[in-house]
């Protein structure tokens, strides 16, 4: 076979005279570095996602090819941390999708109003810098006082793989652009203005939320949850990993608990038998009442 090299791909000229595209060897070497140095199993992610995230760092360092970036990565160890941060999917706004949050609020309202629920446990999986769990805490706090459940214990756990982003979440400091979906009255009530552009979540909301480093793929799920939110995270994993995560989320929910996914994420595999769609458009699912879960392990 003859080899023709272009900027980012190799083309093989086969015996029939047709070109076949193969993966860039330096792309694979970068993936290997990510796996070895950052301990992130990139094989569980789609190549298209890894390619997009690497491209961000390539542009930042004026690297034209994978070979350029691979060599830059080897020569500049500080770049590994920047690449790791870029591989992390970050939520950048509170209540980014208001139609979804309107439906989530209805579910939380039912939990708060129903006196058989003595407490409420929620897991924000892939919480990034904390906008999602804090945003849920604000909704719940409003509901607790509206329906005279102010003493109802509430535990919201935000998890992420990135320790740096979790430290940022714990501080709870945000730019005013990240609050654009929140009414001014709620901003005044739940945030302290630090300067012209920065606001900090007040302690009344921080008390509800705990942050924890957690690997969705390698570690078992958090248990006993009324609701699990994992929005716009699993889309970056391959289909097999997605199916495993759906089963983990089911195992982490109480019977009748809710799973909230991103709008581009769809249940498949065995999970379709374990959940029923409450609002398919908003990707809201309810765990069916199946007591024997041993076969999921």
Phi and psi restraints in degrees (value plus and minus 20) as a CYANA .aco file:
   2 UNK   PHI    -116.5   -76.5
   2 UNK   PSI     127.1   167.1
   3 UNK   PHI    -132.2   -92.2
   3 UNK   PSI     109.8   149.8
   4 UNK   PHI    -140.7  -100.7
   4 UNK   PSI     103.2   143.2
   5 UNK   PHI    -122.7   -82.7
   5 UNK   PSI     109.1   149.1
   6 UNK   PHI    -131.2   -91.2
   6 UNK   PSI    -189.5  -149.5
   7 UNK   PHI     -81.2   -41.2
   7 UNK   PSI     -71.6   -31.6
   8 UNK   PHI    -140.9  -100.9
   8 UNK   PSI     -23.0    17.0
   9 UNK   PHI    -156.0  -116.0
   9 UNK   PSI     137.9   177.9
  10 UNK   PHI    -126.4   -86.4
  10 UNK   PSI     116.3   156.3
  11 UNK   PHI    -134.9   -94.9
  11 UNK   PSI     110.9   150.9
  12 UNK   PHI    -122.3   -82.3
  12 UNK   PSI     109.5   149.5
  13 UNK   PHI    -113.1   -73.1
  13 UNK   PSI      86.6   126.6
  14 UNK   PHI    -102.2   -62.2
  14 UNK   PSI    -198.0  -158.0
  15 UNK   PHI     -84.6   -44.6
  15 UNK   PSI     -43.0    -3.0
  16 UNK   PHI    -107.3   -67.3
  16 UNK   PSI     -20.7    19.3
  17 UNK   PHI      63.4   103.4
  17 UNK   PSI      -6.9    33.1
  18 UNK   PHI    -121.7   -81.7
  18 UNK   PSI     127.5   167.5
  19 UNK   PHI    -109.9   -69.9
  19 UNK   PSI     117.9   157.9
  20 UNK   PHI    -143.1  -103.1
  20 UNK   PSI     111.5   151.5
  21 UNK   PHI    -105.7   -65.7
  21 UNK   PSI     112.6   152.6
  22 UNK   PHI    -140.5  -100.5
  22 UNK   PSI     144.9   184.9
  23 UNK   PHI     -91.0   -51.0
  23 UNK   PSI     124.9   164.9
  24 UNK   PHI     -84.6   -44.6
  24 UNK   PSI     108.3   148.3
  25 UNK   PHI     -84.6   -44.6
  25 UNK   PSI     -48.8    -8.8
  26 UNK   PHI     -97.3   -57.3
  26 UNK   PSI     -47.4    -7.4
  27 UNK   PHI     -81.3   -41.3
  27 UNK   PSI     -64.0   -24.0
  28 UNK   PHI     -86.7   -46.7
  28 UNK   PSI     -55.1   -15.1
  29 UNK   PHI     -87.2   -47.2
  29 UNK   PSI     -58.2   -18.2
  30 UNK   PHI     -83.9   -43.9
  30 UNK   PSI     -62.8   -22.8
  31 UNK   PHI     -79.7   -39.7
  31 UNK   PSI     -59.9   -19.9
  32 UNK   PHI     -84.0   -44.0
  32 UNK   PSI     -61.0   -21.0
  33 UNK   PHI     -82.9   -42.9
  33 UNK   PSI     -61.2   -21.2
  34 UNK   PHI     -80.4   -40.4
  34 UNK   PSI     -62.2   -22.2
  35 UNK   PHI     -88.9   -48.9
  35 UNK   PSI     -62.6   -22.6
  36 UNK   PHI     -96.8   -56.8
  36 UNK   PSI     -65.7   -25.7
  37 UNK   PHI    -107.0   -67.0
  37 UNK   PSI     -58.0   -18.0
  38 UNK   PHI    -119.1   -79.1
  38 UNK   PSI     -27.4    12.6
  39 UNK   PHI      40.3    80.3
  39 UNK   PSI      12.4    52.4
  40 UNK   PHI    -127.2   -87.2
  40 UNK   PSI     102.0   142.0
  41 UNK   PHI    -100.6   -60.6
  41 UNK   PSI      69.3   109.3
  42 UNK   PHI     -87.3   -47.3
  42 UNK   PSI     -37.3     2.7
  43 UNK   PHI     -85.6   -45.6
  43 UNK   PSI     -37.4     2.6
  44 UNK   PHI    -105.4   -65.4
  44 UNK   PSI     -27.8    12.2
  45 UNK   PHI    -122.4   -82.4
  45 UNK   PSI     136.7   176.7
  46 UNK   PHI     -91.5   -51.5
  46 UNK   PSI     121.3   161.3
  47 UNK   PHI     -78.6   -38.6
  47 UNK   PSI     -55.0   -15.0
  48 UNK   PHI     -82.4   -42.4
  48 UNK   PSI     -57.1   -17.1
  49 UNK   PHI     -89.0   -49.0
  49 UNK   PSI     -68.2   -28.2
  50 UNK   PHI     -78.8   -38.8
  50 UNK   PSI     -61.3   -21.3
  51 UNK   PHI     -80.8   -40.8
  51 UNK   PSI     -64.5   -24.5
  52 UNK   PHI     -83.3   -43.3
  52 UNK   PSI     -61.3   -21.3
  53 UNK   PHI     -91.4   -51.4
  53 UNK   PSI     -60.1   -20.1
  54 UNK   PHI     -82.8   -42.8
  54 UNK   PSI     -59.0   -19.0
  55 UNK   PHI     -80.6   -40.6
  55 UNK   PSI     -52.6   -12.6
  56 UNK   PHI     -80.3   -40.3
  56 UNK   PSI     -66.4   -26.4
  57 UNK   PHI     -92.1   -52.1
  57 UNK   PSI     -51.8   -11.8
  58 UNK   PHI     -82.5   -42.5
  58 UNK   PSI     -65.4   -25.4
  59 UNK   PHI     -85.1   -45.1
  59 UNK   PSI     -58.5   -18.5
  60 UNK   PHI     -83.8   -43.8
  60 UNK   PSI     -48.4    -8.4
  61 UNK   PHI    -129.5   -89.5
  61 UNK   PSI      -7.1    32.9
  62 UNK   PHI      36.8    76.8
  62 UNK   PSI      20.3    60.3
  63 UNK   PHI    -116.4   -76.4
  63 UNK   PSI     106.1   146.1
  64 UNK   PHI    -106.9   -66.9
  64 UNK   PSI     -47.1    -7.1
  65 UNK   PHI    -152.2  -112.2
  65 UNK   PSI     146.3   186.3
  66 UNK   PHI     -80.6   -40.6
  66 UNK   PSI     -56.8   -16.8
  67 UNK   PHI     -80.3   -40.3
  67 UNK   PSI     -64.4   -24.4
  68 UNK   PHI     -79.0   -39.0
  68 UNK   PSI     -65.6   -25.6
  69 UNK   PHI     -91.6   -51.6
  69 UNK   PSI     -57.5   -17.5
  70 UNK   PHI     -79.2   -39.2
  70 UNK   PSI     -65.7   -25.7
  71 UNK   PHI     -86.4   -46.4
  71 UNK   PSI     -57.0   -17.0
  72 UNK   PHI     -85.0   -45.0
  72 UNK   PSI     -61.2   -21.2
  73 UNK   PHI     -81.7   -41.7
  73 UNK   PSI     -64.0   -24.0
  74 UNK   PHI     -85.0   -45.0
  74 UNK   PSI     -57.7   -17.7
  75 UNK   PHI    -102.6   -62.6
  75 UNK   PSI     -37.5     2.5
  76 UNK   PHI    -146.8  -106.8
  76 UNK   PSI      65.8   105.8
  77 UNK   PHI     -77.4   -37.4
  77 UNK   PSI     -47.8    -7.8
  78 UNK   PHI     -85.4   -45.4
  78 UNK   PSI     -39.6     0.4
  79 UNK   PHI     -89.1   -49.1
  79 UNK   PSI     -44.2    -4.2
  80 UNK   PHI     -79.4   -39.4
  80 UNK   PSI     -63.6   -23.6
  81 UNK   PHI     -86.2   -46.2
  81 UNK   PSI     -58.0   -18.0
  82 UNK   PHI     -86.7   -46.7
  82 UNK   PSI     -57.8   -17.8
  83 UNK   PHI     -86.0   -46.0
  83 UNK   PSI     -60.8   -20.8
  84 UNK   PHI     -80.0   -40.0
  84 UNK   PSI     -64.1   -24.1
  85 UNK   PHI     -82.9   -42.9
  85 UNK   PSI     -56.9   -16.9
  86 UNK   PHI     -90.6   -50.6
  86 UNK   PSI     -50.2   -10.2
  87 UNK   PHI     -92.2   -52.2
  87 UNK   PSI     -36.1     3.9
  88 UNK   PHI    -103.6   -63.6
  88 UNK   PSI     111.1   151.1
  89 UNK   PHI    -104.7   -64.7
  89 UNK   PSI     101.5   141.5
  90 UNK   PHI    -133.3   -93.3
  90 UNK   PSI     112.3   152.3
  91 UNK   PHI    -101.0   -61.0
  91 UNK   PSI     114.2   154.2
  92 UNK   PHI    -134.1   -94.1
  92 UNK   PSI     -23.1    16.9
  93 UNK   PHI    -160.4  -120.4
  93 UNK   PSI     134.2   174.2
  94 UNK   PHI     -98.1   -58.1
  94 UNK   PSI     118.9   158.9
  95 UNK   PHI      29.7    69.7
  95 UNK   PSI      29.3    69.3
  96 UNK   PHI     -79.9   -39.9
  96 UNK   PSI     -55.3   -15.3
  97 UNK   PHI    -135.1   -95.1
  97 UNK   PSI      74.5   114.5
  98 UNK   PHI     -85.6   -45.6
  98 UNK   PSI     -53.2   -13.2
  99 UNK   PHI     -84.1   -44.1
  99 UNK   PSI     -59.0   -19.0
 100 UNK   PHI     -87.0   -47.0
 100 UNK   PSI     -63.1   -23.1
 101 UNK   PHI     -88.7   -48.7
 101 UNK   PSI     -48.1    -8.1
 102 UNK   PHI     -83.0   -43.0
 102 UNK   PSI     -60.8   -20.8
 103 UNK   PHI     -91.8   -51.8
 103 UNK   PSI     -58.2   -18.2
 104 UNK   PHI     -81.8   -41.8
 104 UNK   PSI     -60.7   -20.7
 105 UNK   PHI     -81.7   -41.7
 105 UNK   PSI     -57.3   -17.3
 106 UNK   PHI     -82.4   -42.4
 106 UNK   PSI     -61.8   -21.8
 107 UNK   PHI     -85.7   -45.7
 107 UNK   PSI     -66.2   -26.2
 108 UNK   PHI     -82.6   -42.6
 108 UNK   PSI     -56.4   -16.4
 109 UNK   PHI     -80.1   -40.1
 109 UNK   PSI     -62.9   -22.9
 110 UNK   PHI     -84.1   -44.1
 110 UNK   PSI     -59.2   -19.2
 111 UNK   PHI     -82.6   -42.6
 111 UNK   PSI     -65.2   -25.2
 112 UNK   PHI     -88.1   -48.1
 112 UNK   PSI     -59.3   -19.3
 113 UNK   PHI     -94.3   -54.3
 113 UNK   PSI     -47.6    -7.6
 114 UNK   PHI    -101.2   -61.2
 114 UNK   PSI      89.4   129.4
 115 UNK   PHI     -88.2   -48.2
 115 UNK   PSI     -32.3     7.7
 116 UNK   PHI     -91.1   -51.1
 116 UNK   PSI     -39.3     0.7
 117 UNK   PHI    -109.1   -69.1
 117 UNK   PSI      86.3   126.3
 118 UNK   PHI    -101.3   -61.3
 118 UNK   PSI     -40.6    -0.6
 119 UNK   PHI    -170.5  -130.5
 119 UNK   PSI     152.4   192.4
 120 UNK   PHI    -158.4  -118.4
 120 UNK   PSI     107.8   147.8
 121 UNK   PHI    -144.2  -104.2
 121 UNK   PSI     107.5   147.5
 122 UNK   PHI    -152.4  -112.4
 122 UNK   PSI     118.8   158.8
 123 UNK   PHI    -137.2   -97.2
 123 UNK   PSI     100.1   140.1
 124 UNK   PHI    -120.1   -80.1
 124 UNK   PSI      79.7   119.7
 125 UNK   PHI    -109.9   -69.9
 125 UNK   PSI     106.4   146.4
 126 UNK   PHI      54.1    94.1
 126 UNK   PSI      28.7    68.7
 127 UNK   PHI     -96.5   -56.5
 127 UNK   PSI     -32.2     7.8
 128 UNK   PHI      35.4    75.4
 128 UNK   PSI    -149.8  -109.8
 129 UNK   PHI    -108.3   -68.3
 129 UNK   PSI      -4.8    35.2
 130 UNK   PHI      78.6   118.6
 130 UNK   PSI     -20.3    19.7
 131 UNK   PHI     -79.9   -39.9
 131 UNK   PSI     -61.6   -21.6
 132 UNK   PHI     -86.6   -46.6
 132 UNK   PSI     -75.5   -35.5
 133 UNK   PHI     -83.1   -43.1
 133 UNK   PSI     -58.2   -18.2
 134 UNK   PHI     -87.0   -47.0
 134 UNK   PSI     -58.7   -18.7
 135 UNK   PHI     -83.4   -43.4
 135 UNK   PSI     -59.5   -19.5
 136 UNK   PHI     -86.1   -46.1
 136 UNK   PSI     -59.2   -19.2
 137 UNK   PHI     -81.6   -41.6
 137 UNK   PSI     -59.4   -19.4
 138 UNK   PHI     -82.8   -42.8
 138 UNK   PSI     -65.3   -25.3
 139 UNK   PHI     -79.5   -39.5
 139 UNK   PSI     -66.9   -26.9
 140 UNK   PHI     -85.4   -45.4
 140 UNK   PSI     -61.7   -21.7
 141 UNK   PHI     -81.2   -41.2
 141 UNK   PSI     -61.8   -21.8
 142 UNK   PHI     -81.3   -41.3
 142 UNK   PSI     -62.8   -22.8
 143 UNK   PHI     -87.3   -47.3
 143 UNK   PSI     -58.8   -18.8
 144 UNK   PHI     -80.5   -40.5
 144 UNK   PSI     -62.6   -22.6
 145 UNK   PHI     -98.5   -58.5
 145 UNK   PSI     -50.3   -10.3
 146 UNK   PHI     -88.6   -48.6
 146 UNK   PSI     -55.1   -15.1
 147 UNK   PHI    -132.9   -92.9
 147 UNK   PSI       4.6    44.6
 148 UNK   PHI      35.1    75.1
 148 UNK   PSI      26.7    66.7
 149 UNK   PHI    -142.5  -102.5
 149 UNK   PSI      16.6    56.6
 150 UNK   PHI     -84.0   -44.0
 150 UNK   PSI     -38.1     1.9
 151 UNK   PHI    -117.9   -77.9
 151 UNK   PSI     -14.1    25.9
 152 UNK   PHI     -89.2   -49.2
 152 UNK   PSI      99.9   139.9
 153 UNK   PHI     -85.8   -45.8
 153 UNK   PSI     114.2   154.2
 154 UNK   PHI    -151.3  -111.3
 154 UNK   PSI     110.1   150.1
 155 UNK   PHI    -146.2  -106.2
 155 UNK   PSI      99.0   139.0
 156 UNK   PHI    -136.5   -96.5
 156 UNK   PSI     102.2   142.2
 157 UNK   PHI    -132.3   -92.3
 157 UNK   PSI     100.1   140.1
 158 UNK   PHI    -121.4   -81.4
 158 UNK   PSI     106.4   146.4
 159 UNK   PHI    -142.6  -102.6
 159 UNK   PSI     130.3   170.3
 160 UNK   PHI    -179.5  -139.5
 160 UNK   PSI     141.4   181.4
 161 UNK   PHI    -103.5   -63.5
 161 UNK   PSI     -44.2    -4.2
 162 UNK   PHI    -109.1   -69.1
 162 UNK   PSI      92.0   132.0
 163 UNK   PHI     -87.5   -47.5
 163 UNK   PSI     -55.1   -15.1
 164 UNK   PHI     -85.2   -45.2
 164 UNK   PSI     -62.7   -22.7
 165 UNK   PHI     -88.6   -48.6
 165 UNK   PSI     -51.2   -11.2
 166 UNK   PHI     -88.5   -48.5
 166 UNK   PSI     -57.9   -17.9
 167 UNK   PHI     -82.7   -42.7
 167 UNK   PSI     -57.6   -17.6
 168 UNK   PHI     -84.7   -44.7
 168 UNK   PSI     -61.2   -21.2
 169 UNK   PHI     -82.4   -42.4
 169 UNK   PSI     -60.6   -20.6
 170 UNK   PHI     -81.4   -41.4
 170 UNK   PSI     -54.3   -14.3
 171 UNK   PHI     -89.6   -49.6
 171 UNK   PSI     -55.0   -15.0
 172 UNK   PHI      46.5    86.5
 172 UNK   PSI      17.3    57.3
 173 UNK   PHI    -129.2   -89.2
 173 UNK   PSI     109.1   149.1
 174 UNK   PHI    -155.7  -115.7
 174 UNK   PSI     132.7   172.7
 175 UNK   PHI     -96.6   -56.6
 175 UNK   PSI     129.0   169.0
 176 UNK   PHI     -79.6   -39.6
 176 UNK   PSI     -46.3    -6.3
 177 UNK   PHI     -85.0   -45.0
 177 UNK   PSI     -46.6    -6.6
 178 UNK   PHI     -96.6   -56.6
 178 UNK   PSI     -29.4    10.6
 179 UNK   PHI    -124.6   -84.6
 179 UNK   PSI      -9.8    30.2
 180 UNK   PHI     -83.6   -43.6
 180 UNK   PSI     -41.2    -1.2
 181 UNK   PHI    -110.1   -70.1
 181 UNK   PSI     -22.3    17.7
 182 UNK   PHI    -121.3   -81.3
 182 UNK   PSI     115.9   155.9
 183 UNK   PHI     -80.9   -40.9
 183 UNK   PSI     126.4   166.4
 184 UNK   PHI     -77.7   -37.7
 184 UNK   PSI     -55.1   -15.1
 185 UNK   PHI     -83.9   -43.9
 185 UNK   PSI     -56.7   -16.7
 186 UNK   PHI     -95.9   -55.9
 186 UNK   PSI     -53.6   -13.6
 187 UNK   PHI     -81.9   -41.9
 187 UNK   PSI     -65.9   -25.9
 188 UNK   PHI     -82.5   -42.5
 188 UNK   PSI     -56.3   -16.3
 189 UNK   PHI     -96.2   -56.2
 189 UNK   PSI     -57.3   -17.3
 190 UNK   PHI    -135.2   -95.2
 190 UNK   PSI     -21.5    18.5
 191 UNK   PHI    -148.2  -108.2
 191 UNK   PSI     127.0   167.0
 192 UNK   PHI    -123.6   -83.6
 192 UNK   PSI     106.3   146.3
 193 UNK   PHI     -97.6   -57.6
 193 UNK   PSI     101.4   141.4
 194 UNK   PHI    -111.1   -71.1
 194 UNK   PSI     -60.5   -20.5
 195 UNK   PHI    -176.9  -136.9
 195 UNK   PSI    -182.4  -142.4
 196 UNK   PHI     -80.8   -40.8
 196 UNK   PSI     -49.4    -9.4
 197 UNK   PHI    -139.3   -99.3
 197 UNK   PSI     -36.5     3.5
 198 UNK   PHI    -132.3   -92.3
 198 UNK   PSI     122.0   162.0
 199 UNK   PHI    -151.3  -111.3
 199 UNK   PSI     127.1   167.1
 200 UNK   PHI    -139.5   -99.5
 200 UNK   PSI     115.8   155.8
 201 UNK   PHI     -80.8   -40.8
 201 UNK   PSI     116.7   156.7
 202 UNK   PHI     -97.4   -57.4
 202 UNK   PSI     138.9   178.9
 203 UNK   PHI     -81.0   -41.0
 203 UNK   PSI     -49.6    -9.6
 204 UNK   PHI     -79.5   -39.5
 204 UNK   PSI     -48.0    -8.0
 205 UNK   PHI    -115.2   -75.2
 205 UNK   PSI     -58.1   -18.1
 206 UNK   PHI     -78.2   -38.2
 206 UNK   PSI     -50.7   -10.7
 207 UNK   PHI     -83.0   -43.0
 207 UNK   PSI     -44.2    -4.2
 208 UNK   PHI     -98.1   -58.1
 208 UNK   PSI     -45.1    -5.1
 209 UNK   PHI    -130.5   -90.5
 209 UNK   PSI     111.9   151.9
 210 UNK   PHI    -140.4  -100.4
 210 UNK   PSI     122.7   162.7
 211 UNK   PHI    -133.3   -93.3
 211 UNK   PSI     123.2   163.2
 212 UNK   PHI    -166.7  -126.7
 212 UNK   PSI     116.7   156.7
 213 UNK   PHI     -95.1   -55.1
 213 UNK   PSI     111.6   151.6
 214 UNK   PHI    -175.4  -135.4
 214 UNK   PSI     115.2   155.2
 215 UNK   PHI    -119.0   -79.0
 215 UNK   PSI      89.9   129.9
 216 UNK   PHI     -77.7   -37.7
 216 UNK   PSI     -55.7   -15.7
 217 UNK   PHI    -101.8   -61.8
 217 UNK   PSI     -65.1   -25.1
 218 UNK   PHI    -107.3   -67.3
 218 UNK   PSI     -47.7    -7.7
 219 UNK   PHI    -122.1   -82.1
 219 UNK   PSI     134.7   174.7
 220 UNK   PHI     -87.3   -47.3
 220 UNK   PSI     141.3   181.3
 221 UNK   PHI     -94.8   -54.8
 221 UNK   PSI     139.3   179.3
 222 UNK   PHI     -91.8   -51.8
 222 UNK   PSI     124.6   164.6
 223 UNK   PHI    -129.9   -89.9
 223 UNK   PSI     143.1   183.1
 224 UNK   PHI      51.3    91.3
 224 UNK   PSI      11.8    51.8
 225 UNK   PHI    -110.5   -70.5
 225 UNK   PSI     117.7   157.7
 226 UNK   PHI     -97.4   -57.4
 226 UNK   PSI     -50.9   -10.9
 227 UNK   PHI    -170.1  -130.1
 227 UNK   PSI     119.4   159.4
 228 UNK   PHI    -143.3  -103.3
 228 UNK   PSI     106.0   146.0
 229 UNK   PHI    -128.6   -88.6
 229 UNK   PSI     103.5   143.5
 230 UNK   PHI    -160.7  -120.7
 230 UNK   PSI      59.3    99.3
 231 UNK   PHI    -122.4   -82.4
 231 UNK   PSI     106.9   146.9
 232 UNK   PHI      41.7    81.7
 232 UNK   PSI      17.7    57.7
 233 UNK   PHI    -138.8   -98.8
 233 UNK   PSI     -72.3   -32.3
 234 UNK   PHI     -90.6   -50.6
 234 UNK   PSI     -36.0     4.0
 235 UNK   PHI     -79.5   -39.5
 235 UNK   PSI     -42.4    -2.4
 236 UNK   PHI    -107.2   -67.2
 236 UNK   PSI     -24.8    15.2
 237 UNK   PHI    -116.6   -76.6
 237 UNK   PSI     138.6   178.6
 238 UNK   PHI     -93.9   -53.9
 238 UNK   PSI     150.5   190.5
 239 UNK   PHI     -81.6   -41.6
 239 UNK   PSI     -61.3   -21.3
 240 UNK   PHI     -82.6   -42.6
 240 UNK   PSI     -64.5   -24.5
 241 UNK   PHI     -84.8   -44.8
 241 UNK   PSI     -59.5   -19.5
 242 UNK   PHI     -77.6   -37.6
 242 UNK   PSI     -65.9   -25.9
 243 UNK   PHI     -81.6   -41.6
 243 UNK   PSI     -60.6   -20.6
 244 UNK   PHI     -84.5   -44.5
 244 UNK   PSI     -58.8   -18.8
 245 UNK   PHI     -87.9   -47.9
 245 UNK   PSI     -58.8   -18.8
 246 UNK   PHI     -78.6   -38.6
 246 UNK   PSI     -62.0   -22.0
 247 UNK   PHI     -87.6   -47.6
 247 UNK   PSI     -57.3   -17.3
 248 UNK   PHI     -83.2   -43.2
 248 UNK   PSI     -63.2   -23.2
 249 UNK   PHI     -83.7   -43.7
 249 UNK   PSI     -60.1   -20.1
 250 UNK   PHI     -80.1   -40.1
 250 UNK   PSI     -62.9   -22.9
 251 UNK   PHI     -85.5   -45.5
 251 UNK   PSI     -46.6    -6.6
 252 UNK   PHI    -104.0   -64.0
 252 UNK   PSI     -33.3     6.7
 253 UNK   PHI    -113.6   -73.6
 253 UNK   PSI     130.2   170.2
 254 UNK   PHI     -91.2   -51.2
 254 UNK   PSI     142.7   182.7
 255 UNK   PHI     -79.1   -39.1
 255 UNK   PSI     108.9   148.9
 256 UNK   PHI      64.5   104.5
 256 UNK   PSI     -15.4    24.6
 257 UNK   PHI     -93.2   -53.2
 257 UNK   PSI     144.4   184.4
 258 UNK   PHI    -131.7   -91.7
 258 UNK   PSI     119.2   159.2
 259 UNK   PHI    -133.7   -93.7
 259 UNK   PSI     106.4   146.4
 260 UNK   PHI    -134.7   -94.7
 260 UNK   PSI     100.0   140.0
 261 UNK   PHI    -130.2   -90.2
 261 UNK   PSI     153.3   193.3
 262 UNK   PHI     -96.6   -56.6
 262 UNK   PSI     141.5   181.5
 263 UNK   PHI     -85.9   -45.9
 263 UNK   PSI     -40.1    -0.1
 264 UNK   PHI    -116.8   -76.8
 264 UNK   PSI     -14.1    25.9
 265 UNK   PHI    -128.6   -88.6
 265 UNK   PSI     110.8   150.8
 266 UNK   PHI    -147.0  -107.0
 266 UNK   PSI     118.2   158.2
 267 UNK   PHI     -85.4   -45.4
 267 UNK   PSI     122.2   162.2
 268 UNK   PHI    -172.0  -132.0
 268 UNK   PSI     150.4   190.4
 269 UNK   PHI      55.4    95.4
 269 UNK   PSI    -174.2  -134.2
 270 UNK   PHI     -80.3   -40.3
 270 UNK   PSI     -45.9    -5.9
 271 UNK   PHI     -79.7   -39.7
 271 UNK   PSI     -46.9    -6.9
 272 UNK   PHI     -85.1   -45.1
 272 UNK   PSI     -42.8    -2.8
 273 UNK   PHI    -105.0   -65.0
 273 UNK   PSI     -38.9     1.1
 274 UNK   PHI    -118.9   -78.9
 274 UNK   PSI     -36.9     3.1
 275 UNK   PHI    -142.6  -102.6
 275 UNK   PSI     132.3   172.3
 276 UNK   PHI    -138.9   -98.9
 276 UNK   PSI     123.3   163.3
 277 UNK   PHI     -95.6   -55.6
 277 UNK   PSI     104.6   144.6
 278 UNK   PHI    -111.6   -71.6
 278 UNK   PSI     -61.1   -21.1
 279 UNK   PHI    -164.8  -124.8
 279 UNK   PSI      77.1   117.1
 280 UNK   PHI     -86.3   -46.3
 280 UNK   PSI     -57.2   -17.2
 281 UNK   PHI     -80.3   -40.3
 281 UNK   PSI     -58.9   -18.9
 282 UNK   PHI    -115.1   -75.1
 282 UNK   PSI     -15.7    24.3
 283 UNK   PHI      38.3    78.3
 283 UNK   PSI      31.0    71.0
 284 UNK   PHI    -130.0   -90.0
 284 UNK   PSI     103.4   143.4
 285 UNK   PHI    -145.0  -105.0
 285 UNK   PSI     130.0   170.0
 286 UNK   PHI    -137.5   -97.5
 286 UNK   PSI     112.6   152.6
 287 UNK   PHI     -90.3   -50.3
 287 UNK   PSI     108.9   148.9
 288 UNK   PHI     -90.4   -50.4
 288 UNK   PSI     134.8   174.8
 289 UNK   PHI    -100.3   -60.3
 289 UNK   PSI      60.6   100.6
 290 UNK   PHI    -135.4   -95.4
 290 UNK   PSI      95.6   135.6
 291 UNK   PHI     -99.6   -59.6
 291 UNK   PSI     -56.8   -16.8
 292 UNK   PHI    -106.7   -66.7
 292 UNK   PSI      81.4   121.4
 293 UNK   PHI    -127.6   -87.6
 293 UNK   PSI     -11.6    28.4
 294 UNK   PHI     -81.6   -41.6
 294 UNK   PSI     -48.1    -8.1
 295 UNK   PHI     -94.9   -54.9
 295 UNK   PSI     -27.3    12.7
 296 UNK   PHI    -101.1   -61.1
 296 UNK   PSI     -40.4    -0.4
